């Protein structure tokens, strides 16, 4: 027990050094290194790096933007929401999926986040609409707009989207057969 108390400050110092080194690597020319740094920072979960990660939501490489979105979801701090909602319009579907996932992970009933997800139920990619439906089932519990959008998603041409919308509606205690 005494040894733990003595080593605890050292571990904290190591974590701080690791965070500083990883934040520096977010500026590396190699997109693979930037992805790795973002993912590791997400695992560490220190909210002080959110502004550094948010900057990379505009990176030229889609893999970096997706890794950053995942990391922000893991860090799970509301300060990332505005930037994430803005990134729901990313030109790459796989990035939009991770952004929707991150918004869901933050798990807030933030109206701007809910509106962003509702708009994304019209996405051109079925896999984005599917992820968005799941996210609305998590954060849209008290939103009539989310319930209506999910009800409309029950008519989506894609079976997976319809199924996820149905599950989301059940999750937020909405019975589409009674309304």
Buried (B, 14 or more C-beta within 10 A) or exposed (E): EEEEEEEEEEEEEEEEEBBEEBBEBBEEEEBEBBBBBBBBBBEBEBEEBBEBBBEBBEBEBBBBBBBBBBBBBBBBBEEBBBBBBBBBEBEBBBBBBBBBBBBBBBBBEBEBBBBBBBBBBEBEBBBBBBBBBBBBBBBBBEBEBBBBBBBEBBEBEBEBBBBBBBEBBEBBEBEEEEE
